[in-house]
């Protein structure tokens, strides 16, 4: 396949990667509220925020 803009030949893996990136959306992290691009199910921007969200959820269950 060829890039329609620069006519560079794309490998199969590059095409797959581009198609997967189209399935991602810009959203805000539920913990730090910074914008990030993630999959449909992503709620946090990083593993650090994911861990913090887990700790917050667990502490809320205890109290």
N, CA, C, O and CB atoms as a CASP TS submission, in Angstrom:
PFRMAT TS
TARGET T0000
AUTHOR 0000-0000-0000
METHOD Language model
MODEL 1
PARENT N/A
ATOM      1  N   UNK     1       0.844  -1.174   0.000  1.00  0.00           N
ATOM      2  CA  UNK     1       0.000   0.000   0.000  1.00  0.00           C
ATOM      3  C   UNK     1       0.891   1.240   0.000  1.00  0.00           C
ATOM      4  O   UNK     1       2.022   1.210   0.484  1.00  0.00           O
ATOM      5  CB  UNK     1      -0.961  -0.003   1.219  1.00  0.00           C
ATOM      6  N   UNK     2       0.367   2.311  -0.543  1.00  0.00           N
ATOM      7  CA  UNK     2       1.140   3.538  -0.690  1.00  0.00           C
ATOM      8  C   UNK     2       0.466   4.680   0.060  1.00  0.00           C
ATOM      9  O   UNK     2      -0.758   4.813   0.037  1.00  0.00           O
ATOM     10  CB  UNK     2       1.308   3.897  -2.175  1.00  0.00           C
ATOM     11  N   UNK     3       1.270   5.502   0.724  1.00  0.00           N
ATOM     12  CA  UNK     3       0.750   6.676   1.427  1.00  0.00           C
ATOM     13  C   UNK     3       0.189   7.645   0.387  1.00  0.00           C
ATOM     14  O   UNK     3       0.880   7.974  -0.577  1.00  0.00           O
ATOM     15  CB  UNK     3       1.866   7.364   2.299  1.00  0.00           C
ATOM     16  N   UNK     4      -1.054   8.108   0.565  1.00  0.00           N
ATOM     17  CA  UNK     4      -1.647   9.009  -0.424  1.00  0.00           C
ATOM     18  C   UNK     4      -1.009  10.394  -0.443  1.00  0.00           C
ATOM     19  O   UNK     4      -1.205  11.144  -1.399  1.00  0.00           O
ATOM     20  CB  UNK     4      -3.116   9.146  -0.162  1.00  0.00           C
ATOM     21  N   UNK     5      -0.258  10.745   0.583  1.00  0.00           N
ATOM     22  CA  UNK     5       0.322  12.086   0.672  1.00  0.00           C
ATOM     23  C   UNK     5       1.756  12.144   0.156  1.00  0.00           C
ATOM     24  O   UNK     5       2.105  13.021  -0.635  1.00  0.00           O
ATOM     25  CB  UNK     5       0.282  12.568   2.104  1.00  0.00           C
ATOM     26  N   UNK     6       2.590  11.197   0.612  1.00  0.00           N
ATOM     27  CA  UNK     6       4.006  11.281   0.238  1.00  0.00           C
ATOM     28  C   UNK     6       4.436  10.166  -0.717  1.00  0.00           C
ATOM     29  O   UNK     6       5.592  10.124  -1.138  1.00  0.00           O
ATOM     30  CB  UNK     6       4.868  11.236   1.483  1.00  0.00           C
ATOM     31  N   UNK     7       3.521   9.272  -1.059  1.00  0.00           N
ATOM     32  CA  UNK     7       3.774   8.154  -1.980  1.00  0.00           C
ATOM     33  C   UNK     7       4.798   7.153  -1.430  1.00  0.00           C
ATOM     34  O   UNK     7       5.370   6.369  -2.187  1.00  0.00           O
ATOM     35  CB  UNK     7       4.260   8.691  -3.320  1.00  0.00           C
ATOM     36  N   UNK     8       5.027   7.181  -0.104  1.00  0.00           N
ATOM     37  CA  UNK     8       5.929   6.232   0.552  1.00  0.00           C
ATOM     38  C   UNK     8       5.228   4.879   0.634  1.00  0.00           C
ATOM     39  O   UNK     8       4.044   4.808   0.962  1.00  0.00           O
ATOM     40  CB  UNK     8       6.348   6.736   1.979  1.00  0.00           C
ATOM     41  N   UNK     9       5.945   3.833   0.341  1.00  0.00           N
ATOM     42  CA  UNK     9       5.385   2.493   0.412  1.00  0.00           C
ATOM     43  C   UNK     9       5.252   2.062   1.871  1.00  0.00           C
ATOM     44  O   UNK     9       6.215   2.138   2.634  1.00  0.00           O
ATOM     45  CB  UNK     9       6.261   1.494  -0.372  1.00  0.00           C
ATOM     46  N   UNK    10       4.059   1.610   2.258  1.00  0.00           N
ATOM     47  CA  UNK    10       3.793   1.199   3.634  1.00  0.00           C
ATOM     48  C   UNK    10       3.795  -0.321   3.744  1.00  0.00           C
ATOM     49  O   UNK    10       3.272  -1.022   2.878  1.00  0.00           O
ATOM     50  CB  UNK    10       2.448   1.768   4.119  1.00  0.00           C
ATOM     51  N   UNK    11       4.392  -0.814   4.822  1.00  0.00           N
ATOM     52  CA  UNK    11       4.365  -2.255   5.074  1.00  0.00           C
ATOM     53  C   UNK    11       3.014  -2.622   5.675  1.00  0.00           C
ATOM     54  O   UNK    11       2.248  -1.753   6.090  1.00  0.00           O
ATOM     55  CB  UNK    11       5.532  -2.688   6.021  1.00  0.00           C
ATOM     56  N   UNK    12       2.737  -3.917   5.714  1.00  0.00           N
ATOM     57  CA  UNK    12       1.482  -4.401   6.285  1.00  0.00           C
ATOM     58  C   UNK    12       1.347  -3.969   7.744  1.00  0.00           C
ATOM     59  O   UNK    12       0.275  -3.538   8.168  1.00  0.00           O
ATOM     60  CB  UNK    12       1.399  -5.932   6.174  1.00  0.00           C
ATOM     61  N   UNK    13       2.435  -4.084   8.515  1.00  0.00           N
ATOM     62  CA  UNK    13       2.368  -3.718   9.936  1.00  0.00           C
ATOM     63  C   UNK    13       2.127  -2.220  10.116  1.00  0.00           C
ATOM     64  O   UNK    13       1.454  -1.817  11.065  1.00  0.00           O
ATOM     65  CB  UNK    13       3.662  -4.128  10.653  1.00  0.00           C
ATOM     66  N   UNK    14       2.660  -1.397   9.230  1.00  0.00           N
ATOM     67  CA  UNK    14       2.416   0.045   9.304  1.00  0.00           C
ATOM     68  C   UNK    14       0.952   0.364   9.013  1.00  0.00           C
ATOM     69  O   UNK    14       0.359   1.227   9.659  1.00  0.00           O
ATOM     70  CB  UNK    14       3.326   0.797   8.318  1.00  0.00           C
ATOM     71  N   UNK    15       0.377  -0.331   8.046  1.00  0.00           N
ATOM     72  CA  UNK    15      -1.033  -0.131   7.712  1.00  0.00           C
ATOM     73  C   UNK    15      -1.907  -0.539   8.894  1.00  0.00           C
ATOM     74  O   UNK    15      -2.841   0.178   9.253  1.00  0.00           O
ATOM     75  CB  UNK    15      -1.420  -0.938   6.445  1.00  0.00           C
ATOM     76  N   UNK    16      -1.608  -1.687   9.499  1.00  0.00           N
ATOM     77  CA  UNK    16      -2.371  -2.157  10.657  1.00  0.00           C
ATOM     78  C   UNK    16      -2.257  -1.158  11.801  1.00  0.00           C
ATOM     79  O   UNK    16      -3.252  -0.855  12.460  1.00  0.00           O
ATOM     80  CB  UNK    16      -1.877  -3.549  11.109  1.00  0.00           C
ATOM     81  N   UNK    17      -1.061  -0.646  12.041  1.00  0.00           N
ATOM     82  CA  UNK    17      -0.841   0.329  13.107  1.00  0.00           C
ATOM     83  C   UNK    17      -1.647   1.603  12.858  1.00  0.00           C
ATOM     84  O   UNK    17      -2.250   2.145  13.785  1.00  0.00           O
ATOM     85  CB  UNK    17       0.652   0.664  13.225  1.00  0.00           C
ATOM     86  N   UNK    18      -1.662   2.073  11.636  1.00  0.00           N
ATOM     87  CA  UNK    18      -2.430   3.273  11.303  1.00  0.00           C
ATOM     88  C   UNK    18      -3.927   3.051  11.494  1.00  0.00           C
ATOM     89  O   UNK    18      -4.628   3.927  12.000  1.00  0.00           O
ATOM     90  CB  UNK    18      -2.147   3.699   9.865  1.00  0.00           C
ATOM     91  N   UNK    19      -4.414   1.888  11.092  1.00  0.00           N
ATOM     92  CA  UNK    19      -5.833   1.589  11.250  1.00  0.00           C
ATOM     93  C   UNK    19      -6.214   1.503  12.724  1.00  0.00           C
ATOM     94  O   UNK    19      -7.289   1.955  13.116  1.00  0.00           O
ATOM     95  CB  UNK    19      -6.183   0.282  10.538  1.00  0.00           C
ATOM     96  N   UNK    20      -5.338   0.926  13.539  1.00  0.00           N
ATOM     97  CA  UNK    20      -5.606   0.840  14.978  1.00  0.00           C
ATOM     98  C   UNK    20      -5.614   2.219  15.610  1.00  0.00           C
ATOM     99  O   UNK    20      -6.405   2.479  16.517  1.00  0.00           O
ATOM    100  CB  UNK    20      -4.565  -0.047  15.670  1.00  0.00           C
ATOM    101  N   UNK    21      -4.740   3.113  15.143  1.00  0.00           N
ATOM    102  CA  UNK    21      -4.685   4.457  15.720  1.00  0.00           C
ATOM    103  C   UNK    21      -5.959   5.243  15.414  1.00  0.00           C
ATOM    104  O   UNK    21      -6.320   6.150  16.164  1.00  0.00           O
ATOM    105  CB  UNK    21      -3.461   5.214  15.191  1.00  0.00           C
ATOM    106  N   UNK    22      -6.637   4.906  14.327  1.00  0.00           N
ATOM    107  CA  UNK    22      -7.889   5.578  13.998  1.00  0.00           C
ATOM    108  C   UNK    22      -8.981   5.221  14.996  1.00  0.00           C
ATOM    109  O   UNK    22      -9.947   5.965  15.163  1.00  0.00           O
ATOM    110  CB  UNK    22      -8.332   5.216  12.584  1.00  0.00           C
ATOM    111  N   UNK    23      -8.822   4.067  15.665  1.00  0.00           N
ATOM    112  CA  UNK    23      -9.815   3.583  16.606  1.00  0.00           C
ATOM    113  C   UNK    23      -9.646   4.211  17.990  1.00  0.00           C
ATOM    114  O   UNK    23     -10.434   3.939  18.896  1.00  0.00           O
ATOM    115  CB  UNK    23      -9.736   2.073  16.707  1.00  0.00           C
ATOM    116  N   UNK    24      -8.627   5.044  18.155  1.00  0.00           N
ATOM    117  CA  UNK    24      -8.361   5.656  19.454  1.00  0.00           C
ATOM    118  C   UNK    24      -8.961   7.052  19.497  1.00  0.00           C
ATOM    119  O   UNK    24      -9.150   7.699  18.467  1.00  0.00           O
ATOM    120  CB  UNK    24      -6.842   5.710  19.738  1.00  0.00           C
ATOM    121  N   UNK    25      -9.254   7.495  20.698  1.00  0.00           N
ATOM    122  CA  UNK    25      -9.903   8.793  20.847  1.00  0.00           C
ATOM    123  C   UNK    25      -9.159   9.666  21.840  1.00  0.00           C
ATOM    124  O   UNK    25      -8.477   9.166  22.735  1.00  0.00           O
ATOM    125  CB  UNK    25     -11.351   8.618  21.288  1.00  0.00           C
ATOM    126  N   UNK    26      -9.295  10.975  21.672  1.00  0.00           N
ATOM    127  CA  UNK    26      -8.718  11.916  22.627  1.00  0.00           C
ATOM    128  C   UNK    26      -9.689  12.029  23.795  1.00  0.00           C
ATOM    129  O   UNK    26     -10.884  12.254  23.604  1.00  0.00           O
ATOM    130  CB  UNK    26      -8.442  13.323  21.967  1.00  0.00           C
ATOM    131  N   UNK    27      -9.165  11.872  25.002  1.00  0.00           N
ATOM    132  CA  UNK    27      -9.992  11.949  26.197  1.00  0.00           C
ATOM    133  C   UNK    27      -9.182  12.496  27.342  1.00  0.00           C
ATOM    134  O   UNK    27      -7.972  12.680  27.214  1.00  0.00           O
ATOM    135  CB  UNK    27     -10.571  10.581  26.557  1.00  0.00           C
ATOM    136  N   UNK    28      -9.829  12.760  28.466  1.00  0.00           N
ATOM    137  CA  UNK    28      -9.149  13.278  29.651  1.00  0.00           C
ATOM    138  C   UNK    28      -8.990  12.166  30.675  1.00  0.00           C
ATOM    139  O   UNK    28      -9.899  11.362  30.884  1.00  0.00           O
ATOM    140  CB  UNK    28      -9.927  14.470  30.259  1.00  0.00           C
ATOM    141  N   UNK    29      -7.836  12.128  31.306  1.00  0.00           N
ATOM    142  CA  UNK    29      -7.536  11.149  32.346  1.00  0.00           C
ATOM    143  C   UNK    29      -8.477  11.378  33.529  1.00  0.00           C
ATOM    144  O   UNK    29      -8.677  12.517  33.949  1.00  0.00           O
ATOM    145  CB  UNK    29      -6.044  11.247  32.794  1.00  0.00           C
ATOM    146  N   UNK    30      -9.054  10.307  34.066  1.00  0.00           N
ATOM    147  CA  UNK    30      -9.979  10.427  35.187  1.00  0.00           C
ATOM    148  C   UNK    30      -9.272  10.775  36.493  1.00  0.00           C
ATOM    149  O   UNK    30      -9.925  11.181  37.454  1.00  0.00           O
ATOM    150  CB  UNK    30     -10.750   9.141  35.353  1.00  0.00           C
ATOM    151  N   UNK    31      -7.957  10.624  36.545  1.00  0.00           N
ATOM    152  CA  UNK    31      -7.219  10.897  37.775  1.00  0.00           C
ATOM    153  C   UNK    31      -6.573  12.279  37.736  1.00  0.00           C
ATOM    154  O   UNK    31      -6.842  13.109  38.605  1.00  0.00           O
ATOM    155  CB  UNK    31      -6.152   9.824  38.003  1.00  0.00           C
ATOM    156  N   UNK    32      -5.720  12.537  36.736  1.00  0.00           N
ATOM    157  CA  UNK    32      -4.987  13.810  36.689  1.00  0.00           C
ATOM    158  C   UNK    32      -5.635  14.837  35.754  1.00  0.00           C
ATOM    159  O   UNK    32      -5.223  15.996  35.728  1.00  0.00           O
ATOM    160  CB  UNK    32      -3.555  13.562  36.249  1.00  0.00           C
ATOM    161  N   UNK    33      -6.639  14.417  34.994  1.00  0.00           N
ATOM    162  CA  UNK    33      -7.412  15.281  34.096  1.00  0.00           C
ATOM    163  C   UNK    33      -6.609  15.841  32.926  1.00  0.00           C
ATOM    164  O   UNK    33      -7.038  16.806  32.292  1.00  0.00           O
ATOM    165  CB  UNK    33      -7.990  16.415  34.874  1.00  0.00           C
ATOM    166  N   UNK    34      -5.457  15.254  32.632  1.00  0.00           N
ATOM    167  CA  UNK    34      -4.678  15.670  31.465  1.00  0.00           C
ATOM    168  C   UNK    34      -5.230  14.970  30.224  1.00  0.00           C
ATOM    169  O   UNK    34      -5.679  13.826  30.310  1.00  0.00           O
ATOM    170  CB  UNK    34      -3.159  15.345  31.657  1.00  0.00           C
ATOM    171  N   UNK    35      -5.202  15.642  29.074  1.00  0.00           N
ATOM    172  CA  UNK    35      -5.668  14.989  27.849  1.00  0.00           C
ATOM    173  C   UNK    35      -4.677  13.921  27.383  1.00  0.00           C
ATOM    174  O   UNK    35      -3.465  14.075  27.531  1.00  0.00           O
ATOM    175  CB  UNK    35      -5.884  16.029  26.737  1.00  0.00           C
ATOM    176  N   UNK    36      -5.216  12.836  26.818  1.00  0.00           N
ATOM    177  CA  UNK    36      -4.377  11.780  26.263  1.00  0.00           C
ATOM    178  C   UNK    36      -5.146  11.076  25.158  1.00  0.00           C
ATOM    179  O   UNK    36      -6.366  11.205  25.058  1.00  0.00           O
ATOM    180  CB  UNK    36      -3.937  10.771  27.363  1.00  0.00           C
ATOM    181  N   UNK    37      -4.430  10.337  24.337  1.00  0.00           N
ATOM    182  CA  UNK    37      -5.051   9.552  23.277  1.00  0.00           C
ATOM    183  C   UNK    37      -4.978   8.099  23.699  1.00  0.00           C
ATOM    184  O   UNK    37      -3.893   7.572  23.943  1.00  0.00           O
ATOM    185  CB  UNK    37      -4.352   9.784  21.889  1.00  0.00           C
ATOM    186  N   UNK    38      -6.122   7.451  23.785  1.00  0.00           N
ATOM    187  CA  UNK    38      -6.152   6.073  24.245  1.00  0.00           C
ATOM    188  C   UNK    38      -7.229   5.265  23.556  1.00  0.00           C
ATOM    189  O   UNK    38      -7.987   5.779  22.734  1.00  0.00           O
ATOM    190  CB  UNK    38      -6.357   6.026  25.731  1.00  0.00           C
ATOM    191  N   UNK    39      -7.281   4.002  23.903  1.00  0.00           N
ATOM    192  CA  UNK    39      -8.278   3.106  23.324  1.00  0.00           C
ATOM    193  C   UNK    39      -9.668   3.467  23.849  1.00  0.00           C
ATOM    194  O   UNK    39      -9.813   4.323  24.721  1.00  0.00           O
ATOM    195  CB  UNK    39      -7.940   1.629  23.648  1.00  0.00           C
ATOM    196  N   UNK    40     -10.669   2.811  23.311  1.00  0.00           N
ATOM    197  CA  UNK    40     -12.043   3.102  23.714  1.00  0.00           C
ATOM    198  C   UNK    40     -12.250   2.882  25.203  1.00  0.00           C
ATOM    199  O   UNK    40     -13.001   3.616  25.846  1.00  0.00           O
ATOM    200  CB  UNK    40     -13.015   2.242  22.928  1.00  0.00           C
ATOM    201  N   UNK    41     -11.584   1.873  25.752  1.00  0.00           N
ATOM    202  CA  UNK    41     -11.810   1.528  27.156  1.00  0.00           C
ATOM    203  C   UNK    41     -10.858   2.227  28.127  1.00  0.00           C
ATOM    204  O   UNK    41     -11.036   2.111  29.339  1.00  0.00           O
ATOM    205  CB  UNK    41     -11.686   0.047  27.329  1.00  0.00           C
ATOM    206  N   UNK    42      -9.860   2.942  27.630  1.00  0.00           N
ATOM    207  CA  UNK    42      -8.879   3.590  28.512  1.00  0.00           C
ATOM    208  C   UNK    42      -9.534   4.699  29.330  1.00  0.00           C
ATOM    209  O   UNK    42     -10.312   5.500  28.812  1.00  0.00           O
ATOM    210  CB  UNK    42      -7.706   4.163  27.688  1.00  0.00           C
ATOM    211  N   UNK    43      -9.202   4.725  30.614  1.00  0.00           N
ATOM    212  CA  UNK    43      -9.741   5.747  31.500  1.00  0.00           C
ATOM    213  C   UNK    43      -8.642   6.613  32.095  1.00  0.00           C
ATOM    214  O   UNK    43      -8.907   7.715  32.576  1.00  0.00           O
ATOM    215  CB  UNK    43     -10.549   5.104  32.608  1.00  0.00           C
ATOM    216  N   UNK    44      -7.405   6.116  32.062  1.00  0.00           N
ATOM    217  CA  UNK    44      -6.275   6.847  32.628  1.00  0.00           C
ATOM    218  C   UNK    44      -5.168   6.971  31.589  1.00  0.00           C
ATOM    219  O   UNK    44      -5.095   6.196  30.635  1.00  0.00           O
ATOM    220  CB  UNK    44      -5.749   6.147  33.902  1.00  0.00           C
ATOM    221  N   UNK    45      -4.311   7.965  31.798  1.00  0.00           N
ATOM    222  CA  UNK    45      -3.270   8.261  30.814  1.00  0.00           C
ATOM    223  C   UNK    45      -2.003   7.437  31.009  1.00  0.00           C
ATOM    224  O   UNK    45      -1.195   7.331  30.086  1.00  0.00           O
ATOM    225  CB  UNK    45      -2.924   9.720  30.869  1.00  0.00           C
ATOM    226  N   UNK    46      -1.813   6.853  32.184  1.00  0.00           N
ATOM    227  CA  UNK    46      -0.568   6.132  32.454  1.00  0.00           C
ATOM    228  C   UNK    46      -0.796   5.056  33.502  1.00  0.00           C
ATOM    229  O   UNK    46      -1.848   4.996  34.138  1.00  0.00           O
ATOM    230  CB  UNK    46       0.534   7.099  32.917  1.00  0.00           C
ATOM    231  N   UNK    47       0.204   4.212  33.667  1.00  0.00           N
ATOM    232  CA  UNK    47       0.104   3.172  34.696  1.00  0.00           C
ATOM    233  C   UNK    47       0.117   3.794  36.090  1.00  0.00           C
ATOM    234  O   UNK    47      -0.489   3.252  37.015  1.00  0.00           O
ATOM    235  CB  UNK    47       1.259   2.156  34.555  1.00  0.00           C
ATOM    236  N   UNK    48       0.801   4.923  36.248  1.00  0.00           N
ATOM    237  CA  UNK    48       0.812   5.604  37.549  1.00  0.00           C
ATOM    238  C   UNK    48      -0.598   6.078  37.913  1.00  0.00           C
ATOM    239  O   UNK    48      -1.035   5.904  39.051  1.00  0.00           O
ATOM    240  CB  UNK    48       1.795   6.807  37.528  1.00  0.00           C
ATOM    241  N   UNK    49      -1.298   6.666  36.965  1.00  0.00           N
ATOM    242  CA  UNK    49      -2.668   7.117  37.229  1.00  0.00           C
ATOM    243  C   UNK    49      -3.605   5.927  37.420  1.00  0.00           C
ATOM    244  O   UNK    49      -4.527   5.991  38.232  1.00  0.00           O
ATOM    245  CB  UNK    49      -3.173   8.008  36.079  1.00  0.00           C
ATOM    246  N   UNK    50      -3.377   4.849  36.684  1.00  0.00           N
ATOM    247  CA  UNK    50      -4.186   3.646  36.851  1.00  0.00           C
ATOM    248  C   UNK    50      -4.017   3.084  38.262  1.00  0.00           C
ATOM    249  O   UNK    50      -4.993   2.672  38.890  1.00  0.00           O
ATOM    250  CB  UNK    50      -3.803   2.584  35.800  1.00  0.00           C
ATOM    251  N   UNK    51      -2.782   3.067  38.759  1.00  0.00           N
ATOM    252  CA  UNK    51      -2.508   2.588  40.119  1.00  0.00           C
ATOM    253  C   UNK    51      -3.146   3.505  41.159  1.00  0.00           C
ATOM    254  O   UNK    51      -3.702   3.034  42.151  1.00  0.00           O
ATOM    255  CB  UNK    51      -0.990   2.491  40.361  1.00  0.00           C
ATOM    256  N   UNK    52      -3.065   4.802  40.931  1.00  0.00           N
ATOM    257  CA  UNK    52      -3.655   5.761  41.868  1.00  0.00           C
ATOM    258  C   UNK    52      -5.174   5.592  41.910  1.00  0.00           C
ATOM    259  O   UNK    52      -5.774   5.658  42.982  1.00  0.00           O
ATOM    260  CB  UNK    52      -3.285   7.211  41.471  1.00  0.00           C
ATOM    261  N   UNK    53      -5.794   5.376  40.755  1.00  0.00           N
ATOM    262  CA  UNK    53      -7.240   5.158  40.696  1.00  0.00           C
ATOM    263  C   UNK    53      -7.615   3.897  41.474  1.00  0.00           C
ATOM    264  O   UNK    53      -8.627   3.877  42.174  1.00  0.00           O
ATOM    265  CB  UNK    53      -7.716   5.047  39.227  1.00  0.00           C
ATOM    266  N   UNK    54      -6.809   2.856  41.355  1.00  0.00           N
ATOM    267  CA  UNK    54      -7.050   1.607  42.086  1.00  0.00           C
ATOM    268  C   UNK    54      -6.971   1.861  43.592  1.00  0.00           C
ATOM    269  O   UNK    54      -7.832   1.405  44.345  1.00  0.00           O
ATOM    270  CB  UNK    54      -6.025   0.516  41.666  1.00  0.00           C
ATOM    271  N   UNK    55      -5.946   2.584  44.028  1.00  0.00           N
ATOM    272  CA  UNK    55      -5.794   2.870  45.458  1.00  0.00           C
ATOM    273  C   UNK    55      -6.968   3.709  45.978  1.00  0.00           C
ATOM    274  O   UNK    55      -7.434   3.496  47.097  1.00  0.00           O
ATOM    275  CB  UNK    55      -4.459   3.603  45.720  1.00  0.00           C
ATOM    276  N   UNK    56      -7.438   4.648  45.178  1.00  0.00           N
ATOM    277  CA  UNK    56      -8.585   5.474  45.574  1.00  0.00           C
ATOM    278  C   UNK    56      -9.832   4.604  45.705  1.00  0.00           C
ATOM    279  O   UNK    56     -10.579   4.725  46.675  1.00  0.00           O
ATOM    280  CB  UNK    56      -8.826   6.613  44.546  1.00  0.00           C
ATOM    281  N   UNK    57     -10.056   3.719  44.718  1.00  0.00           N
ATOM    282  CA  UNK    57     -11.223   2.836  44.778  1.00  0.00           C
ATOM    283  C   UNK    57     -11.172   1.929  45.997  1.00  0.00           C
ATOM    284  O   UNK    57     -12.181   1.742  46.677  1.00  0.00           O
ATOM    285  CB  UNK    57     -11.318   1.993  43.508  1.00  0.00           C
ATOM    286  N   UNK    58     -10.010   1.367  46.276  1.00  0.00           N
ATOM    287  CA  UNK    58      -9.865   0.442  47.401  1.00  0.00           C
ATOM    288  C   UNK    58     -10.044   1.153  48.735  1.00  0.00           C
ATOM    289  O   UNK    58     -10.643   0.588  49.649  1.00  0.00           O
ATOM    290  CB  UNK    58      -8.500  -0.237  47.355  1.00  0.00           C
ATOM    291  N   UNK    59      -9.542   2.372  48.870  1.00  0.00           N
ATOM    292  CA  UNK    59      -9.699   3.099  50.136  1.00  0.00           C
ATOM    293  C   UNK    59     -11.159   3.506  50.347  1.00  0.00           C
ATOM    294  O   UNK    59     -11.612   3.605  51.487  1.00  0.00           O
ATOM    295  CB  UNK    59      -8.787   4.349  50.162  1.00  0.00           C
ATOM    296  N   UNK    60     -11.889   3.742  49.271  1.00  0.00           N
ATOM    297  CA  UNK    60     -13.302   4.100  49.384  1.00  0.00           C
ATOM    298  C   UNK    60     -14.124   2.899  49.848  1.00  0.00           C
ATOM    299  O   UNK    60     -15.134   3.076  50.529  1.00  0.00           O
ATOM    300  CB  UNK    60     -13.835   4.625  48.036  1.00  0.00           C
ATOM    301  N   UNK    61     -13.713   1.682  49.493  1.00  0.00           N
ATOM    302  CA  UNK    61     -14.432   0.477  49.904  1.00  0.00           C
ATOM    303  C   UNK    61     -14.226   0.184  51.384  1.00  0.00           C
ATOM    304  O   UNK    61     -15.116  -0.361  52.036  1.00  0.00           O
ATOM    305  CB  UNK    61     -13.983  -0.718  49.069  1.00  0.00           C
ATOM    306  N   UNK    62     -13.074   0.537  51.913  1.00  0.00           N
ATOM    307  CA  UNK    62     -12.748   0.253  53.309  1.00  0.00           C
ATOM    308  C   UNK    62     -13.537   1.165  54.242  1.00  0.00           C
ATOM    309  O   UNK    62     -13.997   0.723  55.295  1.00  0.00           O
ATOM    310  CB  UNK    62     -11.239   0.416  53.555  1.00  0.00           C
ATOM    311  N   UNK    63     -13.696   2.424  53.871  1.00  0.00           N
ATOM    312  CA  UNK    63     -14.351   3.400  54.753  1.00  0.00           C
ATOM    313  C   UNK    63     -15.823   3.400  54.586  1.00  0.00           C
ATOM    314  O   UNK    63     -16.520   4.162  55.255  1.00  0.00           O
ATOM    315  CB  UNK    63     -13.832   4.774  54.508  1.00  0.00           C
TER
END
